[in-house]
Amino acid sequence: MRFPMPFLEKVSSREELCRLALSAGANKRELCRRFGISPTTLYKWSGRYSASGLGGLEERSRRPLHSPLRTSAAIEAEVLGVRHENPAWGGRKISASLRRQGQSPPSPSTVTEILRRHGEPLVGSQGQRPWKRFEHPAPNLLWQMDFKGHVALQTAGRLHPLTVVDDHSRFAVVLQAADNERISIVQEAVQGAFERYGLPYAIQTDNGSPWGDTNDQRLTQFGVWLIEHGVEPWHSPPLHPQSNGKNERFNRTLKAELLGRVFRDLADAQPAFDDWRHRYNHHRPHDALGLAVPADRYAPSPRAFRQVEKRFFNKQNLVLLCKPAQKLLRTLPDETPSKMTKNYNSKTIGAFDLARISRNKLVSNRHRCRTGTSSSRDRDISCRAWTPSVHKR
């Protein structure tokens, strides 16, 4: 078995070859056959050895002497400037952002190569499969809401970011820095979004506190408040976070681009949240939107927020009936258990019946109360009365 001479890898082997080739009376073609190389390679190394000695046998850079199509230094500076402002952005987002600013940026692959040359860590999506996306056809048909965990503050306490995202446009309507996850914080932040952007038709959450319940009960105090204002409370199926996928993906971006820093307190966190939310909505290209920004697809809701004069829920854990609810009550079956309503007078009704009303009339069929059985008796049990005295937060 013949083994090729390793002269291409070792300077010593190249030196030996060149000395033999330059010796008096040497047959260079025969040397090429013995060393298993082409005549072109032999003449290249022997010429370098004659001109530069042993130093000429070192490997040289293969970089071309002239690159007329290379990106200019000014454009590279623009690319690096955008990257330094947004360390989590990759080539596609940087290229789209520069194009939105009226410039003529290089292609996303060229931007990625610029980042590589300057030692910037690359943000890649290698190995990810293409997703089949589901979204509502217009803004404000559905909002998705969740808390992005909690992180420590420099002072005492923890930071609980509350996030609300529009399903169609991915527009962030709420990014609130909260110190807890109680219903009062959530309701105040959501009401502020209602007053600014109008009412959505539905809000979807998971089944955790404060908008969900783990005891097969879908109606909570926050859900009642939404129904009072004409907003349907939806809940994702248990153990299916992909149902709130747009909000989950927003939270991932929030963590990558903002939550890496430590805030002193809530007063320090909220201005940073507001600045980042504005940049996310109006300047950050979104891959799922064809590199458009969420503001390009969002529009305020035509349904204005109005304070409710008569609320369903009061301090006595009773539900005061307004006229629309009275009409819906007449549609309930006659076999409504009397033991659930015997303590209420003609002007009030238990939360049990409100759950039936919301389930049958106000809430989408795909989000009805579930107990794993289709019998009417079990469905009624799953919508038993909700009282804050039992579910303290």
Secondary structure, DSSP 4 states (H G I P E B T S, - for coil): -----GGGT-HHHHHHHHHHHHSTT--HHHHHHHHT--HHHHHHHHHHHHHHGGGGGS------S--TTSPPHHHHHHHHHHHHH-TT--HHHHHHHHHHTT--PPPHHHHHHHHHHTTPPP---TTPPPP-----SSTTS-EEEEE---EE-SSSSEEEEEEEEETTT--EEEEEEES---HHHHHHHHHHHHHHH---SEEEE-S-TTT--SSS----HHHHHHHHTT-EEEEPPTT-GGGGHHHHHHHHHHHHHTTTS--SSHHHHHHHHHHHHHHHHHTS-BGGGTTB-HHHH----SS-----SS-SB-TTS-EEPPHHHHHHHTTS-TT--GGGTTT--TTEE-HHHHHHHIIIIIS-GGG----S---HHHHHHHT----TTTS--
